[in-house]
Amino acid sequence: MFAYIVRRLLLLIPVLIGMTIITFAIVHLIPGNPAQVILGEAATPSAVEDLEERLGLNEPYLVQYGVYVTDLLQGDLGTSLKTRSEISGEIYPRLAATFELTFFAMIFAVVIGVNAGIISAWKQNSWFDILAMIVALLGVSMPVFWLALTEQWIFAQELDWLPAFGRQESRDPIEPITHLFVLDSILNGDFSRAFTVLKHLVLPAIALGTIPMAIIARMTRSSMLEVMKSDYIRTVRAKGAGQVLVIYKHALKNATIPVITVIGLQSGVLLGGAILTETIFSWPGIGRYVFDAINYRDYPVVQSGILIIAIFFVLINLIVDLLYTYIDPRIKY
């Protein structure tokens, strides 16, 4: 097991190097001059050239890439061209906000999706199976922005049950410790504020988690149906085991590998693809941060944001690979 983990970690090195090359190259293909954007359209050519020299934007790409990698190895993500602040200080609170939203969205998607898939496979061709698969099909097809706006209209405007914007009450801000507001509220012993934060999470988490929930439900049903036809399941049933025991003890474990694959991929997708949800719900996450940086031609922020999202995506896939070996030890051989 240890040798397998070491091999997987060593394989991450060329992947991470490739990610730095790709993110650096793609960002520099974005049209527009950052120095011109910073100084404005009325800036003189000499002022633009002077700013490019001070920011190192007039250096060859290889030189800029070398400086970029050297700074990364020292833990320096660079300085924002827009705010002139350290990116590491700006990006962490936003990354924590996106992580918190993604975590609760995946909790919603996994709990609903896995159980719906199991029951659908158990009650194949029943009314529940048909209804669950119709809902799953609608969930996959439904645009995120439409669902988010519908949630705001029904639950925030018409029923006034849940807040429609932000992470917390603006009149009663939370003193950040980890910048994960639910955890910070609990650490401060303020459970009423934790409940308020959870209320702010409900609508965006459901909007963000609906598509993964539908995909997980369909994958769980398909995988469970395949496993339920296996010889060993027939043997377990022949020994007189109950249906619940057959499903949750024997069938589910062998059906989880493709489901875990989908969960891992969707977690990475949500972490980097929550821009629409964050924009509609005014959620101060990393998606909006990178989107605003693209509009401003803030190269260092775009590079750092994309790289961090890519690193998390790779780490999630590493965790999924390690879970494979725990569920099915034959994989590591």
C-alpha positions in Angstrom: 0.0 0.0 0.0 2.8 2.4 0.9 4.6 1.7 -2.4 1.4 2.4 -4.3 0.9 5.7 -2.5 4.5 6.7 -3.3 4.1 5.8 -6.9 0.9 7.9 -7.2 2.6 10.9 -5.5 5.6 10.7 -7.8 3.2 10.7 -10.8 1.8 14.0 -9.6 5.2 15.8 -10.2 5.0 15.8 -14.1 1.3 16.6 -13.8 1.9 19.6 -11.7 4.7 20.8 -14.0 2.4 20.4 -17.0 -0.3 22.4 -15.2 2.0 25.3 -14.6 3.1 25.4 -18.3 -0.5 25.2 -19.6 -1.9 27.8 -17.2 0.9 30.2 -17.9 0.6 29.7 -21.7 -3.2 30.0 -21.8 -3.3 33.1 -19.6 -0.9 34.9 -21.9 -3.1 34.1 -24.9 -5.8 36.3 -23.4 -6.1 39.4 -25.6 -5.4 42.8 -24.1 -2.5 44.6 -22.3 -2.7 44.5 -18.5 -0.6 47.7 -18.3 -3.0 49.5 -20.6 -6.0 48.3 -18.6 -4.4 49.4 -15.3 -3.5 52.9 -16.6 -6.6 53.4 -18.7 -7.2 54.1 -22.4 -5.9 57.7 -22.0 -2.4 56.5 -20.9 0.5 57.5 -23.1 2.6 54.8 -24.8 5.7 55.7 -22.7 3.7 55.3 -19.5 2.4 51.9 -20.6 5.9 50.8 -21.5 7.3 52.0 -18.2 4.6 50.0 -16.3 5.3 46.9 -18.4 9.0 47.1 -17.5 8.3 47.5 -13.8 5.8 44.5 -13.8 8.1 42.4 -16.0 5.5 42.1 -18.7 8.0 43.0 -21.5 10.3 40.1 -20.7 10.3 37.0 -23.0 7.7 34.3 -22.0 10.4 31.9 -20.9 11.9 34.4 -18.5 8.4 35.3 -17.1 7.7 31.6 -16.7 11.0 31.0 -14.9 10.2 33.8 -12.5 6.7 32.5 -12.0 7.9 29.0 -11.1 10.6 30.3 -8.8 8.0 32.3 -6.9 5.7 29.3 -6.7 8.4 27.2 -5.2 8.9 29.9 -2.5 5.1 29.9 -1.8 4.7 33.3 -3.5 1.6 33.5 -5.7 2.5 37.0 -6.8 0.9 40.4 -6.6 -2.5 41.4 -8.0 -2.1 44.0 -10.8 -5.5 45.4 -9.8 -5.3 45.7 -6.0 -1.4 45.6 -5.7 -2.0 43.2 -2.8 -0.5 39.7 -2.2 -2.6 37.1 -4.0 -2.1 34.5 -1.2 -3.8 36.8 1.3 -6.7 37.6 -1.1 -7.3 34.1 -2.5 -7.6 32.0 0.6 -10.8 33.6 2.0 -12.4 33.1 -1.4 -11.1 29.6 -1.8 -12.6 28.8 1.7 -15.9 30.2 0.6 -16.0 28.1 -2.6 -14.8 25.0 -0.6 -17.6 25.5 1.9 -20.2 25.8 -0.8 -18.9 22.9 -2.7 -18.8 20.7 0.4 -22.4 21.2 1.3 -23.5 20.9 -2.4 -21.7 17.5 -2.6 -23.2 16.4 0.7 -26.7 17.2 -0.8 -25.8 15.4 -4.1 -24.3 12.3 -2.5 -26.9 11.7 0.2 -29.9 12.2 -2.2 -28.2 10.7 -5.3 -26.8 7.5 -3.8 -29.9 6.6 -1.8 -32.2 7.4 -4.8 -30.0 5.2 -7.0 -30.0 2.3 -4.5 -33.8 2.4 -4.0 -34.4 2.7 -7.8 -32.2 -0.4 -8.4 -33.9 -2.2 -5.5 -37.4 -1.3 -6.8 -36.6 -1.5 -10.5 -39.4 -0.5 -12.8 -41.5 0.6 -9.9 -43.2 4.0 -9.7 -40.3 5.3 -7.5 -37.7 4.1 -10.0 -39.5 5.8 -12.9 -40.1 9.1 -10.9 -36.5 9.1 -9.6 -35.0 8.7 -13.1 -37.3 11.4 -14.5 -36.2 13.8 -11.8 -32.6 12.8 -12.5 -33.0 13.5 -16.2 -34.5 16.9 -15.4 -31.7 17.6 -12.9 -29.0 16.9 -15.6 -30.9 19.0 -18.2 -31.8 22.0 -16.0 -29.6 25.1 -16.4 -28.0 26.1 -13.1 -28.9 29.8 -13.5 -32.5 29.0 -14.1 -32.7 26.8 -11.0 -30.9 29.4 -8.9 -33.2 32.2 -10.0 -36.3 30.0 -9.5 -35.1 29.2 -6.0 -34.6 32.9 -5.2 -38.1 33.8 -6.5 -39.9 31.0 -4.6 -38.0 30.6 -1.3 -36.6 34.0 -0.8 -39.0 36.4 -2.4 -42.4 34.7 -2.3 -42.1 32.6 0.8 -39.4 34.5 2.6 -38.0 31.3 4.1 -34.3 31.6 3.1 -31.9 34.4 2.3 -31.0 34.9 -1.4 -27.6 36.6 -1.3 -24.3 36.4 0.5 -22.7 34.1 3.1 -23.8 35.9 6.3 -25.8 38.7 7.7 -24.0 41.9 6.7 -25.2 43.7 9.9 -23.7 40.9 12.1 -20.4 39.8 10.5 -18.5 36.7 11.7 -15.0 37.0 13.1 -13.1 34.7 10.7 -10.8 32.0 12.1 -10.6 29.5 9.2 -12.9 31.5 6.8 -15.2 28.5 6.8 -18.1 30.4 8.4 -20.0 27.4 9.7 -16.9 26.1 11.4 -15.9 29.5 12.7 -19.4 30.0 14.2 -19.1 26.7 16.0 -15.6 27.4 17.2 -16.8 30.8 18.6 -19.7 28.9 20.4 -22.3 30.9 18.5 -24.7 28.2 17.2 -27.4 30.7 16.3 -25.0 32.4 13.9 -24.0 28.9 12.5 -27.7 28.3 11.8 -27.9 31.6 10.0 -24.8 30.7 7.8 -26.4 27.3 7.0 -29.6 29.1 5.9 -27.5 31.2 3.5 -25.9 27.9 2.2 -29.2 26.1 1.4 -30.2 27.7 -1.9 -26.8 27.9 -3.5 -25.8 24.4 -2.4 -29.0 22.9 -3.9 -28.5 24.9 -7.1 -24.9 23.8 -7.4 -25.5 20.2 -6.3 -28.5 19.3 -8.4 -26.6 18.2 -11.6 -24.1 16.1 -9.6 -27.0 14.6 -7.6 -28.7 13.5 -10.8 -25.5 12.1 -12.3 -24.7 10.2 -9.1 -28.3 8.8 -8.9 -28.1 7.5 -12.4 -24.6 6.0 -12.0 -25.6 4.4 -8.6 -28.7 2.8 -10.1 -26.8 1.4 -13.1 -23.9 0.1 -11.0 -26.2 -1.5 -8.5 -28.3 -3.2 -11.2 -25.2 -4.7 -12.6 -23.9 -6.0 -9.3 -27.3 -7.3 -8.2 -27.1 -9.7 -11.2 -23.8 -11.2 -10.0 -23.5 -14.8 -9.0 -22.3 -14.1 -5.5 -25.4 -12.0 -4.9 -27.6 -14.9 -5.9 -25.5 -17.1 -3.5 -26.1 -14.7 -0.6 -29.8 -14.6 -1.3 -29.9 -18.4 -1.5 -28.4 -18.5 2.0 -31.5 -16.6 3.2 -30.0 -13.1 3.7 -32.6 -10.3 3.8 -32.9 -7.8 1.0 -31.5 -4.9 3.0 -28.5 -6.9 4.1 -27.9 -8.0 0.5 -28.0 -4.5 -0.8 -26.1 -2.5 1.9 -23.6 -5.1 3.0 -22.8 -7.1 -0.1 -23.9 -5.2 -3.2 -23.2 -1.6 -2.3 -19.5 -2.0 -1.6 -18.8 -3.6 -5.0 -21.0 -1.0 -6.8 -19.3 2.1 -5.2 -16.1 2.2 -7.4 -17.8 3.9 -10.4 -19.9 6.0 -8.0 -16.8 7.2 -6.2 -15.2 8.1 -9.6 -18.2 10.3 -10.4 -18.2 11.9 -7.0 -14.5 12.7 -7.3 -14.9 14.2 -10.7 -17.9 16.2 -9.8 -16.3 17.6 -6.7 -13.4 18.9 -8.8 -15.8 20.3 -11.4 -17.9 22.1 -8.7 -14.8 23.5 -7.1 -13.7 25.2 -10.3 -17.1 25.7 -12.0 -19.3 27.5 -9.5 -19.0 30.9 -11.2 -22.7 31.1 -12.2 -23.9 30.1 -8.8 -21.5 32.4 -7.0 -22.5 35.3 -9.3 -26.3 34.8 -8.8 -26.1 34.4 -5.0 -23.4 37.0 -4.6 -21.1 34.4 -3.1 -17.5 35.7 -2.7 -15.8 32.6 -4.0 -12.8 31.9 -6.1 -14.9 31.5 -9.3 -15.9 35.2 -9.1 -12.4 36.2 -8.1 -10.9 34.6 -11.2 -13.7 35.9 -13.4 -13.2 39.5 -12.3 -9.4 39.0 -12.8 -10.0 37.9 -16.4 -12.0 41.0 -17.1 -9.2 43.1 -15.7 -6.4 41.2 -17.4 -5.0 40.5 -14.0 -2.6 37.7 -15.2 -1.1 36.7 -11.8 -4.5 36.3 -10.2 -5.8 34.2 -13.1 -2.7 32.1 -13.1 -2.9 31.5 -9.4 -6.6 30.8 -9.4 -6.5 28.3 -12.2 -3.4 26.6 -10.8 -5.0 26.2 -7.3 -8.2 24.8 -8.7 -6.2 22.4 -10.9 -4.1 21.2 -7.9 -7.3 20.5 -5.9 -8.7 18.6 -8.9 -5.6 16.5 -9.0 -5.6 15.9 -5.3 -9.2 14.9 -5.3 -8.5 12.3 -8.0 -5.5 11.1 -5.9 -7.8 10.6 -2.9 -10.3 8.7 -5.2 -7.5 6.4 -6.4 -6.5 5.7 -2.8 -10.1 4.9 -1.9 -10.2 2.4 -4.7 -7.4 0.4 -3.1 -9.3 0.5 0.2 -12.5 -0.7 -1.3 -10.9 -3.2 -3.6 -7.4 -4.2 -2.6 -6.8 -6.0 -5.9 -6.4 -2.6 -7.6 -3.0 -1.8 -6.1 -1.5 -5.0 -7.5 
